[in-house]
């Protein structure tokens, strides 16, 4: 990782090397708390032992300060892509498509480590992961609308029936019976 980078925060501070895990380095802005890590460095770190994970973090509460604006890559100055970590109002990781650098706002790396996701960055940044999160979010919005419309008791009962139907060997026949006049 290039340690001569300047942060795009208001201080435009020089970034300092920081160890994210044993033999995994990034550069850190002491002003805003953000970090840049090269995906090539992470992949090389992971290649040594595919089961490798950063050390667990003992903090009960990890504060994440996710910037809402699009960030410029500290290396090439292109706009970075914002990728979701999980469904809902969680935080997003910024990735430079050209440089394959990742930007972690303050607390984001620690949150990834605490959730067991820091060793799964390739998966987390994949199109499949991002589509699954988008599908989950649409489903949650739809379910909330159905709960408002029909009430929690009704939707809970439907969930119970759906779970029971999923265990039945003749599920399709049972559904046909329900639909019959």
FENHU-V790769 format. One record per residue. SS is DSSP state (h for helix, s for strand, l for the rest). OMEGA is omega as a letter, one per 30 degrees, with the letter a starting at -180 (NA if undefined). Layout:
ss=[SS;SS]
omega=[OMEGA;OMEGA]
This chain:
ss=[l;l;l;l;l;s;l;l;l;l;l;l;l;s;l;s;s;s;s;s;s;l;l;s;s;s;s;s;l;l;l;l;l;l;s;s;s;s;h;h;h;h;h;h;h;h;h;h;l;l;l;l;l;l;l;l;l;l;l;l;l;l;l;l;l;l;l;l;l;l;l;s;l;l;l;l;l;l;s;l;s;s;s;s;l;l;l;l;l;l;l;s;s;s;s;l;l;l;l;l;s;s;s;s;l;l;l;h;h;h;h;h;h;h;l;l;l;h;h;h;h;h;h;h;l;l;h;h;h;h;h;h;h;h;h;h;h;h;h;h;h;h;h;h;h;h;h;h;h;h;l;h;h;h;h;h;h;h;h;h;h;h;h;h;h;h;l;l;l;l;h;h;h;h;h;h;h;h;h;l;l]
omega=[l;a;l;a;l;l;l;l;a;a;a;a;l;a;a;l;l;l;l;l;l;l;l;a;l;l;a;l;a;a;a;l;l;a;l;l;l;l;l;l;l;l;l;l;a;a;l;l;a;l;a;l;l;l;l;l;a;a;l;a;l;l;l;l;a;l;a;a;l;a;l;l;l;a;a;l;l;l;a;l;l;a;a;l;l;l;l;a;l;l;l;l;l;a;l;a;a;a;a;l;l;l;l;l;a;l;a;l;l;l;l;l;a;l;a;a;a;l;a;a;l;l;a;a;a;l;l;l;a;l;a;l;l;l;l;a;l;l;a;l;l;a;l;l;l;l;l;a;a;l;a;a;a;a;l;l;l;l;l;l;l;l;l;l;l;l;a;a;a;a;a;l;l;l;l;l;l;a;a;l;NA]
